[in-house]
Amino acid sequence: MSTDTYKPYRICTRCIMDTSDPNIRFDEHGHCDYCNNFDATIKPNWHTGTEGERQLAQMADAIREAGKGKDFDCIIGLSGGLDSSYAAYIAKEKMGLRPLLFHVDAGWNTDQAVGNIEKLVDGLGLDLYTEVINWEEMKDLQAAFLKSGIPDQDLPQDASFFSSLYKFARQHKIKHVITGSNFSTECCREPEEWGGYLGIDTLLFNDIHRQFGKRRLDTFPLKDILVYKLYYQKILGMKVHHPLNLVPFGKKQAEDELERRFGWQRFQHKHHESRFTRFYEDYWLPRRFGFHKRRAHFSSLIMTGQMTREAALDRISRPEMDEHFLKQEFEYVAHKLDLTVEELQQIFELPKKTYRDYRNKRWMIGFGANAMRWLGLEKRYFR
């Protein structure tokens, strides 16, 4: 192997990001570019004190003004997980807004997620609209993605969530979207190589489904990222707000508060509100590709002072779920997708591929993401 392609293993001396991200860079102190981006770009622009309160009040005023005379002044995608749940709480209780809670049922909700949604709806006294995705189409698309061999296995679910929300908001003329996306638990974005494709690329979806799908996707919601980022937001004037970046938001404190106020139940780890995402991140991705998204999740908590590096190294050293549970989940996922366990195992053992093996417009999406950073509209590190 040439010295050009071989890189010895290395891990950041501050967080736990490592060379499983092939493009990671380290400075003379052994700090990675994720940590340096946090110090240089995120931290100086992250205000949760008096300035955050001022910006939050300004945000709330603008949303309320735009919502006068309407049933709802904003919409919030609610999964039952921590970030979206806390965003709903902040929007109603701290900002005084009238949000519509919007949930997409893509077939993989855990009972705990459903329970959390019900508790928030009742506790906050808000309306909930649930969009149920056609399961036969969802199943066909997910099986096609698995057969494609790429790491990006959560794209079908993401597409159903984002596309449904933006489509609904546009149809009902709701121009303000509240998101739970935040710096506190997500300042270290998973690299693209780990299945962190930059958005919903209809060219990629259509090529994968054309090769491996078995049925038409007549009702499946699929809006290209360039449609909702450019057309919806820049031309139609839809605005996406990140209130969790303007309030004190620590993972444990937020979990405690939601539990105390609503009986909300915390998850073992991020994204565990979806049974498929839990399986994908805890089994499929680490065992097939060697990528651990927990590494980025824990690194975010290290950078923001919510977790020690030692605790993160200890936790990443073992699977999040025990072997018996993971074996049961493998069988569950296979049967739910109308595959035998043997068929899913054969798919698991297929040659590894990436989105580059399929038609895509990654260059265009990447240009847009970089433009957002150049304009100061995106602080996280994308690649």
N, C-alpha and C positions, 0 to 999 in steps of 0.2 A: 504493500500500500504506500502511495506516495505521501510525502510530508505535507503536500498541499491539501489533502483531504483528511488526513488523520489528525485528530485533536485529542490529547489526553484528557481524562476526566477532570473536571474542575467544578467547584461549587463556590458560590458567593460567600464571603466571610461575614456578611452582615445579614442577608436573608438566606433562603435555601434554594433559590433558583440555580440551575446548574446547566451543564453542557448537553442535557437532553434537549435543550433548545439550541440547535446547531449554530444559530446566529448570535448567541449571547456574547457580550464583550465585558471585559474586566479592566478596571483602572489599576494604578500602581498600588492601591491599598487592598486589592482583591474584591472591591465592591463592583457589583454588576451594573449594567446600564439601566435596569429597572429601578434600582435604588437611587442612582444618580438622577434619573428622570424625576423621581419622587421629590428629591431635594431641590432640584432646579426649577421644575415646572409646576408640580402639584402643590407642594407645601406653601409656597409664597402666595398662591391664588386660592387657598382653602380657608375660608373664614367662617367659624362657627360661634364667634362671640358677638360683640356689639355690631360689628359690620355685617355679620351673617344675619342677625335679627333685622337690621335695616333692609338688607336685600330681600329677605323672606317676606317682610311686610309689603315691600314694593311689588314683589311677584304676586302676592295674594291680591293686592289692590287691582293690578292689571287684569288678573283672571276674573275677579268678581265683576269688574266693569264690563268686560267682554261678554259675561254671562247674564247680564241683566235681561229679565223677561224670558229667560229660557229655563227649562226644567233642570238642567245641569250646567255648571260652568266649566267642568273639566271631566276628563275620563282617566281612570287608573286601571291598568292591567293588573289583576290580582291573581297570584298563584297559590297563596296560602303560605308561602315562604316568608322569611324574615324581612327582606328588603321591601317587597311590595306591600306587606302588611303594615310595616312601620310608616311607609310613605302614605298609606291610606289614613292612618291615625294622625299623622302630622297635618295632612291636608284638611281633615275635618276639624280636629280639636285645636290645632295651633294656628292654622291659616284661616279658619272660618269659611271654608269653601263648601260647595255642594257637588261633590264628585259622583259620577256614576261609576260603580265598581264593575269591571268587565272581566269575565273569566272565560278562558277557552278550555274546553274539555276535549283533549286530544286522545283520550282513552287510557291515560297512564296515571291518573291522580291516585295518590295514596289516601287512605281513609283519614289520616292525620291532616293532610292538606285540606280535604273537604270539610273536616271539622273546624279547622282554623278559619276558613272562609265564612262558614256559618256563624261562628262566634263574633267575627268582626262585623259582619252585616248587621247582626242583632245588636251588638254592643255600641256600634256607631250610628245605628239608625239610618243606614244608607240603602239605596236600591242596588240590586245586583242583576246584571244581564249575563247569561251564560250562552256562549256559542258552542254548539256541539259539532265537532268535525265528523264527517262521514267516515265511519270506522273502516269500511271496506277499502276506501281510497287511501286513508292514512296508513293502513296496514300494508297495502301494496307499495306505497312510496317508501316506507321504512324498510321493507324487505329488499327493495331495489337498491337503496343506499347501502345496506349491509353487503349485498352481493357486489357492489362497486369496489369494495376493498379499501375505501378511503377512511382516514381517521374521523372525519367530520360527521359523526352519526347523529348529532343532535340538531342538524339543520332542518329536517322535516318538522320537528316539533317547533323550533324557533320560527319557521315560516308560517306555521298555522297560528302561532301567537301574535306575531307582529302584523302579519297581513290582515288577520281578522280584526284586530283592534283599529288599525288605520282605515280599513275599509268602512267599518262601522262609524268611526268618528267623522269621516268625510260625508257619509250618507246622512248623518244626523247633524251636520254642521257644527260639530264640537271642535273648536280650534285649539284647545289647550289640553295637552297630554302630560300627566304627572307620572314620572318614572321613579322606581326605587334604585336605579343605577346610582352608584356612589363611590367616593374615594375611600371611605373608611374600610370597606371589606373587599374592594375591587380595584384598588390603585395599581396592582400588578396584574395586567391583563395577560391571559394565557396566550402564548405565541401561536401563530398560525399553524405551525407544524404539529401542534398538539390537537388539532381539530378545532382551531379557533378561526375559521374562515371569517372574513370581514363582514359578511352580510348575506342577504338572500339574493342569490345570483340565478335568475330564471334560466339563463343559458346552461349553467351547470345542472340545475334540476332537470331540465327537459332532456338533456343528453343522457343523464344517468337513467331517468325513467324510460326513455326510449329504448335503451339497451336491456334493461333488466325488469321493467314493469310489465304487468300482465293485463291491466285494465285502464280505461280512460279515467283521467282525473277531472270529471265534469264539474264538481262542486268544490274541490279543494282550493282554499284561499292561497293565492300565490302572487304577492306583490314584490316586484324587484326593489332592491335597496335604493336604486337610483330614482325610482318612482316616489317612494315615501321620504327619501332624504332631499331630493331636488324638487320634484313637482309638488308634493303635498306641503312640504315645509317652506321652500323658497318661493314658490309661485302662488300656492293657495293660502300661504300664511299660517299654516299649522305650527304651533310652538311646543317644544318638548322641554319640560322643566325638571330640575334635579334638586328638590328641596332638602334631601338628606345631606347635601353638601353644605347646607347653611345652618344646620342645627347640630348640637352635640349628639353624635350617633356612634356609640360603641356597641359592638355585637352583644356582649353579655348584658349590658344595661338595658338595651332595647328589648332583648328577649325577656328579661325580668319584668319590664314595664308592661309588655303585652300580656304576659302571663298573669300578672297581678290585676290588670284592668279587665281583661276579657276571658281569662282561662285559656288563652292561646298556648299551644304546646310547641316547644322547641324541637328542632330536628337534630339528629346526630351530626350532620354536616350539611354544608351549602348544597343546594339543588336537590336535596333528598325529598322534596315535595312531589317529584315525578319519579315513578317507579322505573321508567326506562332510563332517565338521566342518571339515577343512582346506579343502575346496573352498568350503564355505559361508562361512567366515570370511575366506578370502583372495580369493575371486572374487565370489560372489553378493551378499554383504552390502555390501562397499564399492562395487561397480560398479552395483548396482541402487538402493541406498539412500544411499550415501555414508557409511556407518558403518564404522568400523575398530575391531574389538574389541581389536586390538593396542594401541590408544591407552590403553585401561584396563589391559591387561596390563603395558605398559611403565611406566605411571604408578604401579602397585603397586610395581614394582622401584625406581623413583625415590624414592618415599616411604620405602621400607625400606633405602635406601642401597646398592642392588645395581646401579644403573645411573645414569649421568649424564643430565641432561636433554638435553645436546647429542647424546649417543649415541642417545637415543630419537628426537629430532627427525630425525636423519640416517636412522635405520632406517625411520621411518614415512613418509619422503619417497619411498620406492619400494616396489613390491610385494614380498612375502616370497618369492614364487616367480616364475620368469621366464615370459614370455608364451607360449613354446612349450609349457612344462609345463602352464600353466593351460588352454590350448586343448585339450590332450590329456585333461585331467581333465574338462573340460566334456563332451567326447565320451564319456568313460568313464561319467560319472554319467548322461547321457542313456540310453545303451544299457543300463546296469544297471537303470534304472527302466522299461525297455521303451518308451522314447520315442525318436523320431528327434532328431537334433541340431536340426533345424528346429523341431520341436515344443517342445523345451526352450527354444530361443531365443524362441519366441512367448510362452511362459510368463514368461520373463525380462522381456519387454516389456509384460506386462499392467499395467493401472493398479495403482498402489501402494495397499495397504490396511493396516489395523492390526487388532488383536484386537477393537477397538471396533465393527468392521463385522460381528461375529459374536456369537452368544449367549455370555455368559461370566459368571463370578462374581468378577471382579477385585476388586470393592469388598470382598467378604468375605475374600479372600486378603490384600488390602492391610491390612485391619483386623487380621488375624492377625499379619502381618509387623510392623506398628507396635506391636502389643501385646508382641511379643517384644522389641522395642527398649525399650519403656517398662519392661519387667521386667528389663532388663539381660541378656537371654539372647541377644541378637544385637547385635554391635558395628558391623557394616558398614552402610553407608549405602544404604538401599533407596528407590527411587522409580521 
